[in-house]
Amino acid sequence: MNHFIDDAKLKQISYSVLDLAPITEGGTPGEAFKNTLNLAQQAEKWGYNRYWLAEHHNMPGIGSSATSVVIGYVAGGTNTIRVGSGGIMLPNHAPLVIAEQFGTLEAMYPGRIDLGLGRAPGSDQLTAMALRRDSRANGQEFPEQLEQLRSYLDAGSSTNRVRAIPGEGQDIPIWLLGSSGFSAALAAQLGLPFSFASHFSPENTVPALTRYRSLFKPSKVLDKPYAMVGLNIIAADTSDAAHYLATSFQQQFLSVIRNTASQLPAPVDSMEGIWTNEEKNWVMNQLKSSIIGNRDEVREQLHSFLDETQADELIINTAIYDHSARLRSYEIVAEITGMK
């Protein structure tokens, strides 16, 4: 199969950053946030389109649990890059609260805020209950919550008895996020942009994107489908260095499947002896949508990934222990794609 895409097309799409504010082994949340802001400032300088932060809870290695707060911190320390959620897990929150929070952010940083929404809890069931979610909820209520949220942001909501202030009448782009076909179909039905989590759900990527595009109905928001796809990229100046750096991410993912979630660990020379063959196969399958390598290897694999997905935009997750190496990875991608 020919995966070739000429560099002109490679340079035509947009590239964005997905950040979980990683807390490294021995590090603190404060350090994680300083690194997040520094990365956002560099990403803006290099030409990345948007900078999204993800809501997760009860995860020792993820600092972005209070997602709206971190978005405000990043937006306040940057000037032009779009900042948003990748995503807010709406079933964890009252729609009115999210409308107010993002209405506040949009009022502070007009024209720069995105609201990406997911329907998973972003946590385990015990934590989900601690977040005041109905223990029986399974995400099926998401369409109704989304409708409530959109109604609070609608300009016509000023006549309602319950109003989102700030929030009502503000033009805040809403994205639906998903790792299966559910949100793909809903985004298509509503004519909204869609972002797929290929970085941890690679098997469902093409079916979900196909479903979104085939079912899409034009709306006031979009006249044609717009799909952004999540991708893990760990780039370095040499292939060996990239694969060494990637062991931090692999160890962290392994700790999740072992139910021993940890801070982002330092890289190791080899994963052999750390994971079993069964664990290795599981981790590598889940992280199949990952590009690891030097400049030429990353460029070639980017061609293949874009050929397979036909993504309108890529949002890149890069979990690297050393902050300077993480910056360098994003810089290499910026150079390959012509942003920098």
C-alpha positions in Angstrom: 0.0 0.0 0.0 1.4 3.4 -0.9 1.4 5.7 2.1 3.0 8.6 0.4 1.7 12.1 1.0 3.7 14.9 -0.4 5.1 17.4 2.0 2.9 20.1 0.7 -0.1 18.3 2.2 1.8 17.5 5.4 2.3 21.3 5.8 -1.3 22.2 5.0 -3.0 20.7 8.1 -2.8 22.1 11.6 -1.0 20.6 14.5 -1.9 21.0 18.2 -0.7 20.0 21.6 -2.5 17.7 24.1 -1.1 18.1 27.6 -1.9 16.2 30.8 0.5 18.4 32.9 2.6 15.3 33.7 3.9 15.1 37.3 7.3 13.3 37.0 8.7 10.9 39.6 10.0 13.0 42.5 8.4 16.1 41.0 5.5 18.3 42.2 2.4 19.6 40.7 3.8 23.1 40.9 6.8 22.1 38.7 4.4 20.3 36.3 2.4 23.5 35.8 5.5 25.6 35.2 6.6 23.1 32.6 3.1 23.2 31.1 3.2 27.0 30.7 6.7 26.8 29.3 5.6 24.2 26.7 2.6 26.3 25.8 4.7 29.4 25.2 7.1 27.5 23.0 4.3 25.8 21.1 2.8 29.2 20.4 6.2 30.4 19.2 6.6 27.3 16.9 3.2 27.7 15.3 1.0 25.1 17.0 -2.7 25.8 16.5 -4.2 25.0 19.9 -3.2 23.8 23.4 -5.6 21.4 25.1 -5.6 20.1 28.6 -7.3 16.9 29.7 -9.5 16.1 32.8 -8.3 13.1 34.7 -8.8 12.3 38.4 -7.0 10.2 41.0 -4.0 9.8 38.8 -0.6 10.6 40.6 1.1 11.4 37.3 -1.5 13.8 35.9 -1.8 17.4 37.2 -4.7 18.7 35.0 -7.6 17.6 37.1 -8.9 21.1 37.7 -8.9 21.6 34.0 -10.6 25.0 33.7 -8.1 26.5 36.2 -5.1 25.2 34.3 -6.6 26.5 31.0 -6.9 30.0 32.5 -3.2 29.8 33.7 -2.0 28.8 30.2 -4.2 31.3 28.4 -3.0 34.0 30.7 0.7 33.2 30.0 0.3 33.1 26.2 -1.0 35.5 23.6 -2.4 33.9 20.4 -2.6 30.1 20.7 -6.1 28.7 21.2 -6.4 27.0 24.7 -9.0 24.5 25.7 -10.1 21.2 27.1 -9.3 17.9 25.6 -11.5 17.3 27.3 -13.9 18.3 30.1 -15.7 15.1 31.1 -19.2 16.5 31.1 -20.9 13.8 33.2 -18.7 14.9 36.1 -20.2 18.4 36.2 -23.4 20.4 36.1 -23.7 21.8 32.6 -24.4 25.2 34.1 -21.1 25.2 35.9 -19.2 24.4 32.7 -21.1 27.1 30.9 -20.1 29.6 33.6 -16.4 28.5 33.7 -15.9 28.6 30.0 -17.9 31.8 29.7 -15.5 33.3 32.2 -12.5 32.0 30.3 -13.9 33.4 27.0 -14.6 36.8 28.6 -11.0 36.9 29.8 -9.4 35.6 26.6 -11.8 36.3 23.8 -11.6 34.3 20.6 -9.0 31.8 22.1 -11.0 29.3 24.1 -12.2 25.8 23.0 -14.5 23.6 24.9 -13.8 19.9 24.1 -16.3 17.5 25.8 -16.1 13.8 26.6 -18.6 11.4 28.2 -16.2 9.1 30.2 -15.6 9.8 33.9 -11.8 10.2 33.4 -11.4 8.2 36.5 -12.2 4.9 38.3 -15.8 4.2 39.5 -15.0 5.0 43.2 -13.5 8.4 42.1 -16.5 9.0 39.9 -18.8 8.6 42.9 -16.6 11.1 44.8 -17.2 13.5 42.0 -21.0 13.4 42.8 -21.9 11.4 39.7 -24.8 9.1 39.8 -23.3 5.7 40.4 -25.7 4.3 37.8 -24.6 6.8 35.1 -22.9 5.2 32.1 -22.5 8.2 29.7 -25.9 7.7 28.0 -27.1 10.9 29.6 -24.4 12.8 27.7 -26.6 14.1 24.8 -29.1 15.6 27.2 -26.3 17.3 29.2 -24.7 18.6 26.0 -28.1 20.1 25.0 -28.4 21.8 28.4 -24.9 23.2 28.1 -25.4 24.5 24.6 -28.7 26.1 25.7 -26.9 28.0 28.5 -24.4 29.4 25.9 -27.1 30.3 23.4 -27.8 34.0 22.9 -31.5 33.3 23.4 -31.0 32.0 26.9 -31.2 35.6 28.3 -35.0 35.0 28.7 -34.4 31.8 30.8 -35.0 31.8 34.5 -31.6 30.1 34.9 -28.8 31.9 33.0 -25.0 31.3 32.6 -23.4 34.7 33.4 -20.8 34.9 31.9 -21.5 32.4 29.2 -24.8 33.2 27.4 -24.3 34.5 23.9 -20.6 33.7 23.7 -19.2 32.0 20.7 -17.2 29.2 22.3 -16.4 26.4 19.9 -17.7 23.0 21.2 -15.9 19.8 20.2 -17.0 16.3 20.9 -14.3 13.9 21.9 -14.4 10.1 21.7 -12.7 6.8 21.7 -15.6 4.9 20.1 -18.4 5.5 17.7 -20.9 7.0 20.1 -19.5 10.6 20.1 -18.6 10.3 16.5 -22.3 9.7 15.6 -23.5 12.5 17.9 -20.9 15.0 16.6 -22.1 14.1 13.0 -25.7 14.5 13.9 -25.2 17.9 15.5 -22.7 19.1 12.9 -19.9 19.7 15.4 -16.1 19.1 15.0 -14.9 15.8 16.3 -11.7 14.8 18.0 -10.8 11.1 18.2 -8.5 9.6 20.9 -6.4 7.5 18.6 -3.5 7.9 21.1 -5.1 5.3 23.4 -7.8 3.7 21.3 -6.1 3.0 17.9 -8.3 0.1 16.9 -11.4 2.3 16.7 -9.9 5.2 14.9 -10.8 4.5 11.3 -14.3 3.1 12.0 -15.1 6.1 14.2 -13.8 8.6 11.6 -15.7 6.9 8.9 -18.9 7.0 10.9 -18.5 10.7 11.7 -17.9 11.6 8.0 -20.6 9.4 6.6 -23.3 10.6 9.0 -22.3 14.3 9.1 -25.1 16.9 8.8 -24.1 20.5 8.0 -24.9 23.0 10.7 -24.5 26.6 11.6 -21.1 25.6 13.1 -19.7 23.6 10.2 -20.7 23.0 6.6 -18.5 19.8 6.3 -16.8 17.4 8.7 -13.8 18.4 10.6 -11.8 15.7 12.4 -8.9 16.1 14.7 -7.0 12.9 15.7 -4.9 12.3 18.8 -1.4 10.9 18.3 1.5 10.0 20.5 4.8 11.4 19.2 8.2 11.0 20.9 10.8 12.5 18.6 14.5 13.0 19.3 17.7 13.7 17.3 18.5 10.0 17.2 16.3 6.9 17.0 17.9 5.3 20.0 17.3 8.5 22.1 13.6 8.5 21.1 13.1 4.9 22.0 14.9 5.4 25.4 12.6 8.4 26.1 9.5 6.4 25.2 10.1 3.9 28.1 8.8 6.5 30.5 5.4 6.5 28.7 5.4 2.7 28.4 6.1 2.3 32.2 3.4 4.7 33.1 0.9 2.9 30.8 2.0 -0.4 32.3 1.3 0.9 35.8 -2.3 1.8 34.8 -3.1 -1.7 33.6 -1.5 -3.1 36.8 -3.7 -0.7 38.8 -0.6 0.8 40.4 -0.8 4.2 38.7 2.3 6.3 39.3 4.0 9.5 38.5 5.8 9.6 35.1 8.9 7.6 35.7 12.4 8.2 34.5 13.3 6.3 31.3 15.2 3.0 31.4 17.6 1.3 29.0 15.2 -1.6 28.4 11.7 -2.6 29.3 12.6 -6.3 29.2 12.3 -7.7 32.7 9.9 -4.9 33.7 6.9 -6.2 31.7 5.8 -9.7 30.8 5.3 -10.7 27.2 1.5 -10.5 27.7 1.8 -7.0 29.3 4.1 -5.9 26.5 1.7 -7.0 23.8 -1.2 -5.2 25.5 0.7 -2.0 26.0 2.1 -1.9 22.5 -1.4 -2.6 21.0 -3.0 0.2 23.0 -0.2 2.6 22.0 -0.2 1.5 18.4 -0.9 5.1 17.3 2.5 6.2 18.5 5.4 7.6 16.5 8.8 7.1 18.0 12.0 8.0 16.3 14.3 10.6 14.7 13.3 13.3 12.3 13.2 11.1 9.2 11.3 8.3 11.0 8.8 10.7 12.4 8.3 12.4 9.1 7.7 9.0 7.3 5.3 7.7 9.9 3.4 11.0 9.9 2.8 10.5 6.2 1.4 7.0 6.8 -0.8 8.1 9.7 -2.3 11.0 7.7 -2.8 8.7 4.7 -4.7 6.3 6.9 -6.9 8.8 8.8 -7.1 11.8 6.4 -7.2 13.9 9.6 -7.9 17.7 9.2 -5.7 18.3 12.3 -3.5 16.3 14.6 -3.3 16.8 18.3 -0.1 15.5 19.7 0.5 13.9 23.2 4.2 13.7 24.2 4.9 12.1 27.6 8.6 12.5 28.3 10.3 12.6 31.7 12.9 15.3 30.9 11.2 18.6 30.1 13.9 19.8 27.7 13.7 16.6 25.8 9.9 17.0 25.7 10.3 20.5 24.3 12.8 19.2 21.7 10.3 16.5 20.5 7.6 19.2 19.8 10.2 21.4 18.1 11.2 18.5 15.8 7.6 18.0 14.8 7.3 21.8 14.2 10.3 21.7 11.9 9.1 18.6 10.0 5.7 20.0 9.3 6.9 23.5 8.3 5.4 25.3 11.3 8.8 26.5 12.4 
